[in-house]
Amino acid sequence: MGQCFRPLIMGSKKLKTFKLFRCSDDWDKLLEVITDKVTSLVEINLERLQMSDRGFVTILNWKLHIDGWKTNRIGDEGLIVIAKRCPNLQELVLIDVNSTLLSLGFLGANCQNLQRLALCASETIGDAEICCIASK
């Protein structure tokens, strides 16, 4: 299903915000193409989407809103890459993404411009994780 959107998205040369909600299919490949070819993008909002760390890594340059949709396919690996490659990241919203002290430590240490970090519906966030973020 995701591939049917490809011509429309690729033809949108002035596209600034890309929002995608509740679409089935594996979006990893299409996200790679979109982020490579649509250079006007500044914000990507993905909710209830099937995506893995591979897809996550391709969308590193924008304000990120990610809903893992309880698939548990996005984890520390993808978050650590974001932390390493996005030092100017200003906003990160994670829904149903179970990050750990490891990835949160990287985000806190490397993303010094982060103004908003939302961790929603995560089963792994507790006192230790909040303290980790606050200390950075």
PASEBA-1860 file (N, C-alpha, C; in nm, 3 decimals):
! residues 136
1> MGQCFRPL> 0.081/-0.120/0.000/0.000/0.000/0.000/0.086/0.126/0.000 ~ 0.194/0.125/0.076/0.279/0.243/0.085/0.336/0.286/-0.048 ~ 0.367/0.190/-0.133/0.427/0.222/-0.262/0.334/0.301/-0.353 ~ 0.203/0.292/-0.333/0.111/0.367/-0.418/0.120/0.518/-0.393 ~ 0.173/0.557/-0.277/0.190/0.700/-0.245/0.318/0.758/-0.306 ~ 0.407/0.672/-0.348/0.538/0.717/-0.394/0.533/0.825/-0.502 ~ 0.458/0.808/-0.612/0.456/0.912/-0.716/0.404/1.046/-0.664 ~ 0.303/1.042/-0.581/0.246/1.165/-0.526/0.348/1.238/-0.440
9> IMGSKKLK> 0.412/1.166/-0.351/0.509/1.226/-0.260/0.631/1.275/-0.337 ~ 0.680/1.195/-0.428/0.800/1.232/-0.504/0.775/1.354/-0.592 ~ 0.652/1.373/-0.635/0.618/1.487/-0.719/0.592/1.615/-0.641 ~ 0.593/1.606/-0.511/0.566/1.723/-0.426/0.697/1.790/-0.387 ~ 0.751/1.868/-0.475/0.884/1.927/-0.458/0.891/2.031/-0.346 ~ 0.777/2.088/-0.305/0.777/2.189/-0.199/0.714/2.137/-0.070 ~ 0.703/2.006/-0.059/0.644/1.944/0.059/0.729/1.975/0.182 ~ 0.667/2.034/0.285/0.739/2.071/0.407/0.706/1.979/0.523
17> TFKLFRCS> 0.581/1.937/0.533/0.538/1.851/0.642/0.478/1.724/0.585 ~ 0.522/1.611/0.635/0.473/1.481/0.590/0.413/1.410/0.710 ~ 0.282/1.387/0.706/0.214/1.318/0.814/0.149/1.193/0.759 ~ 0.173/1.084/0.829/0.121/0.955/0.785/0.068/0.880/0.906 ~ -0.059/0.845/0.902/-0.125/0.781/1.015/-0.191/0.650/0.973 ~ -0.171/0.547/1.052/-0.240/0.419/1.039/-0.236/0.359/0.899 ~ -0.123/0.353/0.842/-0.108/0.292/0.709/-0.031/0.161/0.722 ~ -0.090/0.056/0.670/-0.021/-0.073/0.676/0.085/-0.079/0.568
25> DDWDKLLE> 0.165/-0.180/0.571/0.276/-0.203/0.479/0.405/-0.168/0.551 ~ 0.514/-0.212/0.499/0.645/-0.182/0.554/0.695/-0.055/0.488 ~ 0.714/0.050/0.564/0.748/0.181/0.511/0.898/0.208/0.504 ~ 0.982/0.118/0.547/1.125/0.143/0.551/1.182/0.190/0.416 ~ 1.155/0.115/0.311/1.209/0.148/0.178/1.158/0.282/0.128 ~ 1.028/0.304/0.141/0.970/0.428/0.091/1.023/0.549/0.168 ~ 1.042/0.536/0.298/1.098/0.646/0.377/1.240/0.680/0.333 ~ 1.315/0.579/0.295/1.450/0.604/0.244/1.446/0.688/0.117
33> VITDKVTS> 1.355/0.655/0.027/1.341/0.728/-0.099/1.291/0.870/-0.073 ~ 1.190/0.883/0.012/1.132/1.014/0.042/1.237/1.108/0.099 ~ 1.309/1.063/0.199/1.405/1.151/0.265/1.525/1.184/0.176 ~ 1.550/1.101/0.078/1.659/1.127/-0.015/1.618/1.224/-0.125 ~ 1.494/1.215/-0.171/1.450/1.291/-0.288/1.370/1.418/-0.257 ~ 1.300/1.421/-0.145/1.217/1.537/-0.112/1.295/1.623/-0.012 ~ 1.371/1.716/-0.064/1.464/1.793/0.019/1.399/1.911/0.091 ~ 1.275/1.941/0.063/1.208/2.054/0.127/1.146/2.018/0.262
41> LVEINLER> 1.146/1.891/0.298/1.085/1.845/0.423/1.152/1.906/0.546 ~ 1.070/1.948/0.643/1.123/1.994/0.771/1.061/1.919/0.889 ~ 0.949/1.852/0.865/0.883/1.780/0.974/0.818/1.653/0.921 ~ 0.837/1.545/0.995/0.773/1.418/0.962/0.698/1.370/1.085 ~ 0.572/1.335/1.067/0.489/1.285/1.175/0.433/1.150/1.132 ~ 0.477/1.044/1.199/0.436/0.909/1.164/0.367/0.846/1.284 ~ 0.245/0.800/1.267/0.172/0.737/1.377/0.111/0.606/1.332 ~ 0.125/0.507/1.417/0.073/0.373/1.393/0.114/0.321/1.256
49> LQMSDRGF> 0.244/0.319/1.238/0.305/0.284/1.111/0.401/0.169/1.132 ~ 0.408/0.079/1.038/0.502/-0.032/1.047/0.637/0.015/0.994 ~ 0.731/0.027/1.088/0.863/0.079/1.053/0.963/0.018/1.151 ~ 1.083/-0.008/1.106/1.187/-0.063/1.192/1.295/0.043/1.216 ~ 1.402/0.003/1.284/1.515/0.093/1.304/1.568/0.144/1.171 ~ 1.564/0.062/1.069/1.612/0.101/0.935/1.537/0.223/0.883 ~ 1.405/0.220/0.892/1.325/0.334/0.848/1.345/0.455/0.936 ~ 1.359/0.429/1.064/1.377/0.533/1.163/1.504/0.613/1.136
57> VTILNWKL> 1.610/0.544/1.100/1.739/0.606/1.075/1.734/0.700/0.955 ~ 1.645/0.676/0.861/1.639/0.757/0.739/1.577/0.894/0.762 ~ 1.509/0.915/0.873/1.436/1.040/0.894/1.501/1.125/1.003 ~ 1.631/1.133/1.000/1.706/1.193/1.110/1.713/1.345/1.112 ~ 1.678/1.413/1.009/1.705/1.557/1.002/1.586/1.646/1.038 ~ 1.480/1.589/1.089/1.362/1.670/1.112/1.311/1.661/1.254 ~ 1.206/1.739/1.283/1.132/1.718/1.406/1.067/1.582/1.389 ~ 1.082/1.497/1.488/1.035/1.361/1.471/0.922/1.329/1.568
65> HIDGWKTN> 0.814/1.277/1.514/0.701/1.226/1.590/0.682/1.082/1.545 ~ 0.712/0.987/1.631/0.708/0.847/1.592/0.616/0.769/1.684 ~ 0.522/0.699/1.626/0.435/0.608/1.701/0.473/0.467/1.661 ~ 0.532/0.393/1.755/0.578/0.258/1.726/0.467/0.157/1.712 ~ 0.347/0.192/1.746/0.227/0.110/1.728/0.241/-0.027/1.789 ~ 0.312/-0.033/1.900/0.332/-0.156/1.977/0.392/-0.269/1.896 ~ 0.468/-0.234/1.794/0.532/-0.339/1.714/0.668/-0.376/1.770 ~ 0.721/-0.291/1.859/0.852/-0.314/1.920/0.962/-0.334/1.817
73> RIGDEGLI> 0.951/-0.269/1.705/1.053/-0.279/1.601/1.151/-0.164/1.608 ~ 1.117/-0.058/1.680/1.207/0.055/1.697/1.262/0.046/1.838 ~ 1.393/0.051/1.850/1.453/0.037/1.981/1.576/0.123/1.999 ~ 1.662/0.078/2.088/1.782/0.154/2.121/1.870/0.182/2.001 ~ 1.883/0.086/1.911/1.971/0.104/1.795/1.930/0.227/1.713 ~ 1.804/0.238/1.680/1.755/0.352/1.602/1.767/0.483/1.679 ~ 1.737/0.481/1.808/1.745/0.602/1.889/1.890/0.648/1.906 ~ 1.982/0.556/1.919/2.123/0.591/1.933/2.175/0.654/1.804
81> VIAKRCPN> 2.133/0.603/1.690/2.174/0.664/1.563/2.120/0.805/1.552 ~ 1.996/0.826/1.594/1.940/0.961/1.594/2.024/1.052/1.683 ~ 2.056/1.005/1.802/2.136/1.085/1.895/2.272/1.121/1.835 ~ 2.334/1.028/1.766/2.466/1.052/1.709/2.462/1.142/1.586 ~ 2.358/1.128/1.504/2.354/1.200/1.376/2.269/1.326/1.377 ~ 2.199/1.352/1.486/2.109/1.467/1.491/2.141/1.556/1.610 ~ 2.259/1.613/1.618/2.292/1.696/1.733/2.205/1.821/1.743 ~ 2.143/1.862/1.633/2.058/1.982/1.635/1.910/1.951/1.647
89> LQELVLID> 1.876/1.826/1.674/1.737/1.787/1.688/1.671/1.870/1.798 ~ 1.555/1.927/1.767/1.486/2.014/1.862/1.366/1.945/1.928 ~ 1.308/1.849/1.860/1.187/1.786/1.911/1.185/1.638/1.876 ~ 1.152/1.555/1.975/1.141/1.411/1.953/1.022/1.361/2.035 ~ 0.923/1.309/1.965/0.805/1.252/2.029/0.804/1.103/1.997 ~ 0.808/1.022/2.100/0.809/0.877/2.084/0.686/0.818/2.152 ~ 0.605/0.748/2.075/0.484/0.686/2.127/0.498/0.535/2.107 ~ 0.479/0.459/2.214/0.493/0.313/2.208/0.630/0.269/2.162
97> VNSTLLSL> 0.731/0.347/2.194/0.870/0.311/2.166/0.937/0.287/2.302 ~ 0.987/0.168/2.323/1.045/0.133/2.453/1.195/0.157/2.454 ~ 1.232/0.279/2.488/1.374/0.315/2.498/1.426/0.275/2.635 ~ 1.559/0.266/2.646/1.622/0.229/2.773/1.719/0.339/2.816 ~ 1.782/0.317/2.929/1.884/0.411/2.978/1.992/0.434/2.874 ~ 2.027/0.331/2.801/2.132/0.341/2.701/2.100/0.447/2.596 ~ 1.986/0.435/2.530/1.952/0.530/2.423/1.917/0.667/2.479 ~ 1.851/0.673/2.593/1.818/0.803/2.653/1.944/0.877/2.694
105> GFLGANCQ> 2.044/0.805/2.740/2.172/0.867/2.774/2.238/0.930/2.653 ~ 2.233/0.859/2.541/2.289/0.914/2.416/2.211/1.038/2.372 ~ 2.079/1.032/2.378/1.997/1.148/2.339/2.029/1.268/2.426 ~ 2.035/1.246/2.556/2.063/1.355/2.649/2.200/1.416/2.629 ~ 2.299/1.333/2.603/2.436/1.381/2.589/2.462/1.447/2.453 ~ 2.402/1.395/2.347/2.435/1.441/2.212/2.340/1.544/2.153 ~ 2.218/1.549/2.199/2.118/1.640/2.141/2.097/1.759/2.235 ~ 2.195/1.846/2.240/2.194/1.958/2.333/2.088/2.063/2.300
113> NLQRLALC> 2.035/2.063/2.178/1.932/2.160/2.139/1.791/2.106/2.158 ~ 1.779/1.986/2.212/1.648/1.924/2.229/1.563/2.007/2.325 ~ 1.451/2.057/2.275/1.361/2.140/2.355/1.240/2.061/2.402 ~ 1.205/1.957/2.328/1.088/1.877/2.364/1.119/1.730/2.343 ~ 1.102/1.652/2.447/1.113/1.507/2.440/0.988/1.450/2.504 ~ 0.906/1.385/2.424/0.784/1.324/2.476/0.797/1.173/2.465 ~ 0.780/1.107/2.577/0.787/0.961/2.583/0.649/0.911/2.626 ~ 0.570/0.872/2.530/0.430/0.837/2.554/0.409/0.686/2.540
121> ASETIGDA> 0.332/0.630/2.631/0.293/0.489/2.627/0.412/0.395/2.621 ~ 0.520/0.434/2.687/0.638/0.350/2.693/0.632/0.265/2.820 ~ 0.665/0.139/2.807/0.662/0.049/2.921/0.796/0.044/2.994 ~ 0.894/0.118/2.945/1.028/0.108/3.003/1.074/0.236/3.073 ~ 0.992/0.337/3.082/1.031/0.463/3.143/0.995/0.463/3.291 ~ 1.096/0.484/3.372/1.077/0.490/3.516/1.166/0.599/3.574 ~ 1.185/0.596/3.706/1.267/0.698/3.773/1.408/0.705/3.717 ~ 1.471/0.592/3.696/1.609/0.590/3.647/1.621/0.657/3.511
129> EICCIASK> 1.526/0.633/3.422/1.529/0.692/3.288/1.506/0.843/3.295 ~ 1.413/0.887/3.378/1.386/1.032/3.393/1.508/1.100/3.453 ~ 1.571/1.039/3.552/1.692/1.096/3.612/1.805/1.105/3.510 ~ 1.816/1.007/3.425/1.917/1.006/3.320/1.899/1.126/3.227 ~ 1.777/1.147/3.184/1.746/1.259/3.094/1.772/1.391/3.165 ~ 1.727/1.405/3.286/1.743/1.529/3.361/1.891/1.561/3.387 ~ 1.972/1.460/3.407/2.113/1.484/3.435/2.191/1.532/3.313 ~ 2.137/1.509/3.195/2.206/1.548/3.072/2.166/1.688/3.031
END
